[in-house]
């Protein structure tokens, strides 16, 4: 499950657990993005902080783990490169599935090296509030070579943008993020106005 996770919140964790259960996945690896191509013009919290928060968030779930693979890679990061690295890392009997939101899934044919990307993993497409994959869109993705498995988790309507906004105004983020993540945000003074 790739993402910027700036910060990781309970909606991410809830979706990951429900997808893991619905798709009978052995594990979910949270791939913390380094410098994602689609956010290169936006301010993103240092990757070391985002990796640390993800590790705190998943610490109590033995089926969850965190990878700093993308976060450690210099320059713009692309999913196709990450999936290639994961294939090289894991034994051949490991099947990869990439969890993506329905909004992002619509653009998969435009991602870097889309033809290669389509063959590297199955794509588990999560419906989110206000964004689901229509049958015509699923057909279009299948025609482009993508193996798609739609899942509709009963997600919590939480966004990292809203968490950052609340934190920047000194508002509570309790019950939006795990307590350990909230404590980390406060201790490191992340997302405060005027702070970098």
C-alpha positions in Angstrom: 0.0 0.0 0.0 1.8 3.0 -1.2 1.3 6.5 -0.1 2.8 9.7 1.2 1.3 9.0 4.7 1.7 12.7 5.7 0.7 11.6 8.3 -0.6 8.1 8.4 -4.1 8.1 10.0 -6.7 5.6 11.2 -8.4 5.7 7.7 -5.3 4.2 6.2 -5.0 1.5 8.8 -8.7 0.7 8.7 -8.6 0.3 4.9 -5.5 -1.7 4.9 -6.9 -4.2 7.5 -10.2 -4.5 5.7 -8.4 -5.1 2.3 -6.1 -7.6 3.9 -9.1 -9.5 5.3 -11.3 -9.2 2.1 -8.5 -10.3 -0.2 -6.9 -12.9 2.1 -3.5 -11.2 2.0 -0.7 -12.5 4.2 0.5 -9.0 4.9 0.3 -5.4 4.0 3.5 -3.5 3.5 3.2 0.3 3.8 5.4 1.8 1.2 6.3 5.3 2.3 6.8 7.5 -0.8 10.0 9.5 -1.1 9.4 12.3 -3.6 6.3 11.1 -5.5 6.0 12.5 -9.0 2.4 13.8 -8.4 3.5 15.8 -5.4 6.8 17.3 -6.6 5.4 20.8 -6.3 3.9 20.4 -2.9 5.6 20.6 0.6 5.9 17.2 2.0 7.2 16.3 5.5 10.6 14.8 5.6 10.5 11.1 4.8 12.3 10.1 8.0 9.3 11.5 10.0 6.7 9.8 7.8 8.5 6.4 8.0 8.8 6.8 11.8 5.1 7.6 12.2 4.1 4.6 10.0 6.3 2.3 12.1 4.6 3.6 15.3 1.1 3.2 13.7 1.6 -0.4 12.6 3.7 -1.7 15.5 0.9 -3.7 17.1 -0.4 -5.4 14.0 1.8 -8.4 13.1 0.3 -8.5 9.5 1.5 -4.9 8.8 5.1 -3.7 8.1 6.7 -0.5 6.8 9.2 -0.1 3.9 11.5 2.8 3.5 12.5 1.6 0.1 11.0 4.6 -1.8 11.7 7.1 1.0 15.4 6.2 0.8 15.6 6.4 -3.0 16.9 9.8 -4.3 14.9 11.8 -6.8 11.4 11.3 -8.0 10.0 7.9 -7.1 7.8 5.8 -9.4 5.7 2.7 -8.5 7.1 0.7 -11.4 10.6 1.0 -10.0 9.5 0.1 -6.5 7.6 -3.0 -7.7 10.7 -4.1 -9.6 12.8 -3.8 -6.5 10.2 -5.7 -4.5 10.2 -8.5 -7.1 14.0 -8.7 -6.8 13.8 -8.8 -3.0 11.1 -11.4 -2.4 11.2 -15.1 -3.5 9.4 -16.1 -6.7 6.4 -17.6 -4.8 5.5 -14.2 -3.4 2.6 -12.6 -5.3 2.4 -8.8 -5.1 -0.8 -6.8 -5.0 -0.7 -3.0 -5.0 -3.5 -1.3 -3.0 -4.6 1.9 -4.6 -7.6 4.2 -4.3 -10.2 4.3 -7.1 -9.3 7.9 -7.9 -5.6 7.0 -8.5 -6.5 3.8 -10.3 -8.2 5.7 -13.1 -4.8 7.2 -14.0 -2.9 3.9 -14.0 -2.5 3.8 -17.8 -0.7 7.2 -17.6 1.7 6.1 -14.9 5.4 5.7 -15.8 6.0 2.5 -17.9 2.3 1.5 -17.6 2.7 -1.6 -19.7 5.5 -3.0 -17.5 3.6 -1.8 -14.4 0.5 -3.8 -15.3 2.5 -7.0 -15.3 4.2 -6.5 -11.9 1.2 -6.8 -9.6 -2.5 -7.2 -9.2 -4.1 -3.8 -8.4 -6.6 -3.9 -5.5 -8.7 -0.8 -6.1 -10.4 0.7 -3.0 -13.6 2.7 -3.3 -13.5 5.7 -1.1 -16.2 8.2 -0.1 -17.0 10.0 -3.4 -14.8 7.8 -5.5 -15.5 4.4 -6.8 -14.5 2.4 -9.9 -17.3 2.2 -12.5 -17.6 -1.0 -14.5 -16.6 0.9 -17.7 -13.4 2.1 -15.9 -12.6 -1.4 -14.7 -13.0 -2.6 -18.3 -10.8 0.1 -19.6 -8.1 -0.8 -17.1 -8.4 -4.5 -18.0 -8.0 -3.7 -21.7 -4.8 -1.8 -20.8 -3.5 -5.0 -19.2 -4.1 -4.3 -15.5 -5.4 -7.0 -13.3 -8.0 -5.2 -11.1 -9.7 -6.4 -7.9 -12.2 -3.9 -6.6 -12.8 -3.7 -2.8 -15.2 -1.4 -0.9 -13.9 -1.1 2.6 -16.1 0.8 5.1 -13.4 3.5 5.4 -13.3 6.2 7.9 -13.6 9.6 6.2 -10.3 11.0 7.3 -7.7 12.7 5.2 -4.0 13.6 5.8 -4.8 17.1 4.6 -7.4 17.6 7.3 -5.1 16.1 10.0 -2.3 18.5 8.9 -4.7 21.4 8.9 -6.0 20.6 12.4 -2.4 20.2 13.7 -1.3 23.4 12.1 -4.1 25.3 14.0 -3.3 23.6 17.3 -6.6 21.6 17.1 -6.8 18.1 18.4 -6.0 15.2 16.1 -6.9 12.6 18.7 -9.0 9.7 17.2 -7.9 10.7 13.7 -4.4 9.1 14.1 -3.1 6.4 16.4 -2.1 7.8 19.8 1.6 7.1 19.2 1.4 9.1 15.9 -0.3 12.0 17.7 2.4 12.0 20.4 5.1 11.9 17.6 3.5 14.9 15.8 3.4 16.9 19.0 6.9 15.9 20.2 8.4 16.9 16.8 6.2 19.9 16.3 5.1 18.7 12.9 2.6 20.6 10.8 2.7 23.8 12.9 2.3 27.1 11.1 5.6 28.7 10.4 7.5 25.4 11.0 9.1 23.4 8.2 
